[in-house]
Structures are given as C-alpha cells and as structure tokens.
Amino acid sequence: MAIANAPASAGRPPLAAPTRDNRPLVLVVDDEESYRQALASGLTREGFTVESAGDGHEALRLFHRVHPDLVLLDVMLPDQSGIEICQQMRALKPVPIIMVTARDSEVDIVLGLELGASDYVAKPFRLRELVARMRAVLRRGVAVTERLEEVLEAPVDLSRKEFDLLALLMAHSGQVVTRDWCIDRLWWDQELTDTRTLDTHIKRLRRKIEPDPANPRHLVTVRGVGFRFEA
C-alpha cells in the first residue's frame, strides 16, 4: 500500500492516497497475523475491501483514518480488551461491530452486545456463515438510514447517542417503550438516577426532526410511561 505522506523521489510526482471504491470496507482486528491474512483473502473474494490491525491501538488509528463500514473485532487482544475497543469505537461513530471470540462465553457475548456490538461469531466459524452475518448487519444499518430518509423531510446531523436512540425507537415503531427500558439499553454503563438525560436527548431529537417540536408528530410522549415513534 502506498504511503501518502512519503517524500517524492526527484523528478517523480508524490504518491496519492488510496481511494475508496463502492465495496464495503471491513476493519479486521485480531492479534494472529495468519488469521488476519486468511480472512482478508476470503473477504476480498466475497466482494469486501479489508484493512487489518493486530492490536487495539492500531485498530483505533485505522478506525479514525479509513472510516470502515463494519468492524470484525476479536475479544482477546494483546494491549486492550476487544470489549473496551468496542466501547471506544461506538462512542465515536455508530459503525456496526461484530465481536469474534474463541471463548464462547455468555458473559463476553452479552457484554459486547450491551456495549453496542451488532452481532457476534465464535471461532472456529465458516466463512460463509460470517459473510452472511456481515451482510445482514450491513443491511440493517442501510434500512435504518433509508427509513430515516423516508420519514424526515430533510437530512439531519445526529450525534451517536441521538442516532442510537432514534434507531431504537424506530425499531419499535408504533409501540410504547418505557423510559427505564431506553435508559437500560443506551446508558447501561452510567448510574442515572433520573430520566433527565433521556428527556434532554428526546428534546434535541425533536428540534432536529420535528416540523413543530412543541407538537411532535414522530416522537410522541406517552404520559407516565415513555415514548412512541410514529412514522
């Protein structure tokens, strides 16, 4: 791979940074080099572009630089837990993450999913199964974005937490969800003593997506219970 900021040789133009094509870009994070190489080869044949990292530090650096469409993240890394890396990535951008674990531990799986992972797969796995899970996760992300475009009258700029909250409510469109349930799903790692944080995010979302925030059409309050999303 060409290094974009390498000095140019005399008489030769500088090397350009690699450009993205329309294939999904996957960031593979695993400390075993032979595994990364084999997986990169298989995923490339399946129509993906692949970047690889061997530890958490390199994974976060690439996450910032290449903006992957999906991350395959091993739970066991040499410098940090994959679960910690998942949390840091989800705090930066709502990119789908599939946790990969050799320890088919229910605790690891549940914790990863609670931290924002989209799915998990246990080693050893078949490439066909992994690719099917990857495509399903990518389709879900596209579906949420397309649904937002259908409902909203204009594009909006949402924070990571705002997007997660709106996606959560849209996934239960027409149903009443309680405040406590929303808090448990989105702020499970914080000791919130009241619902003010959730209410603040709802107010911000209404200002961004409602034609008349004082009389919401999409984010409807169900007094004493919670909220309901109406398309």
Residue, then its C-alpha position, 0 to 999 in steps of 0.5 A: m500500500a502506498i504511503a501518502n505522506a512519503p517524500a517524492s523521489a526527484g523528478r517523480p510526482p508524490l504518491a496519492a492516497p488510496t481511494r475508496d471504491n463502492r465495496p464495503l470496507v471491513l476493519v479486521v482486528d485480531d492479534e494472529e497475523s495468519y488469521r488476519q491474512a486468511l480472512a482478508s483473502g476470503l473477504t476480498r473474494e466475497g466482494f469486501t475491501v479489508e484493512s487489518a490491525g493486530d492490536g487495539h491501538e492500531a485498530l483505533r488509528l485505522f478506525h479514525r483514518v479509513h472510516p470502515d463500514l463494519v468492524l470484525l473485532d476479536v475479544m482477546l487482544p494483546d494491549q486492550s480488551g476487544i470489549e473496551i475497543c468496542q466501547q471506544m469505537r461506538a462512542l465515536k461513530p455508530v459503525p456496526i461491530i461484530m465481536v469474534t471470540a474463541r471463548d464462547s462465553e455468555v458473559d463476553i457475548v452479552l457484554g459486547l452486545e450491551l456495549g453496542a456490538s451488532d452481532y457476534v461469531a465464535k471461532p472456529f466459524r465458516l466463512r460463509e456463515l460470517v459473510a452472511r452475518m456481515r451482510a445482514v448487519l450491513r443491511r440493517g444499518v442501510a434500512v435504518t438510514e433509508r427509513l430515516e430518509e423516508v420519514l424526515e423531510a430533510p437530512v439531519d446531523l445526529s450525534r451517536k447517542e441521538f442516532d442510537l436512540l432514534a434507531l431504537l425507537m424506530a425499531h419499535s415503531g408504533q409501540v410504547v417503550t418505557r423510559d427505564w427500558c431506553i435508559d437500560r439499553l443506551w446508558w447501561d454503563q452510567e448510574l442515572t438516577d433520573t430520566r433527565t438525560l433521556d428527556t434532554h436527548i428526546k428534546r434535541l431529537r425533536r428540534k432536529i426532526e420535528p416540523d413543530p417540536a412543541n407538537p411532535r408528530h414522530l416522537v410522541t410522549v406517552r404520559g407516565v410511561g415513555f415514548r412512541f415513534e410514529a412514522 
